[in-house]
Amino acid sequence: MSAALAEATVAEARVIGVERVGDYQVLSLRAPEIARRTIPGQFVMLSSGALLRRPFSVFRVEGDAVSVAFDVIGAGTSWLAGRALGDEVSIVGPLGTGFSLDGSGPVIAVGGGYGAAPLFLLAERLRAAGIEVHGVLGAARAARVFGADIADRIFDSVTFTTDDGSLGIRGLVTDALNDLAARTRASRIAACGPLPMLEAVSTRARELGVPCEVAVEEFMACGIGVCWTCVLPIATGTGEPRFDRSCTEGPVFDGSAVAWG
C-alpha cells in the first residue's frame, strides 16, 4: 500500500448537492473524515462509472461535506454530473500537498477557468486567519470564469480578465498582476489553472520578487504515487531535471522550482 493511500480515507460518499456554477458542475458529497482533514489545494479521487477514478481539487468544505467543481467534457464527468441526491460515489482523499496557510501579508490568488476552484477554499481559510486575499479570475469568456457570481464575497477584492473582454479586463490574468501586487503589497501569489498560465504567473511573480505557489492539474491514473503518469519536471541546477509526482510531491509546488517549458 502506498503511503498516500495509507493516509487517505476511502469511502462511499452520498451525494448531497448537484448544482451548476456558470458553465461548470459542482458536486457535493458527505465525507466527514475527508472534510475534517482537507487543506486548500489538496484533491480527491472520485469514481467515474466504469472508468478510472478522476482527480478533482476540493472547491468547498462545509461541515461534513466536500464539494468539487468540473467541466463536463467526457464520459467520466458526464457520469458524475448525472448523479442524483442520495447516490453514492466512491471517494479517496484528501490527497497531495496543500497551499501554505502561514504568513500574514496579503495573498493574490490567480485562477484560470474552473482551475480557480481550490482558491475559493484557500481564500476562506486565509481570511479566517486575518489574511487579505485578492483574487484574479480569468478565462476565454465570461461564462468560463469560475465562480464569478460568488467571488465578491469570497475575496477581499476580485479582478476578472477574459480573452474577449466580455467580463473585466480584456487580456490575460498576468495583465492584472503588476498593478495588483503593487497596490496590495502582496507577500505571496497562489495560482491554479492550465500549465501555460501557471508558467506565465510564475515568471511574472519572479519578476515582481513575490514568492509563488502553483497547483498543477496533471492527468493521473492512481492519485497515490504508484503509476507515475503525473510527473512534473523540477529544476535541480545540474541541467537535468528530476521528476516529481503531482499526486504526492504536489499538486502544489513552488512555482520557481518547476522546470517550465
Order of alpha helices (4+ residues) and beta strands (2+ residues): alpha-beta-beta-alpha-beta-beta-beta-alpha-beta-beta-alpha-beta-alpha-beta-beta-alpha-beta-alpha-beta-beta-beta-beta
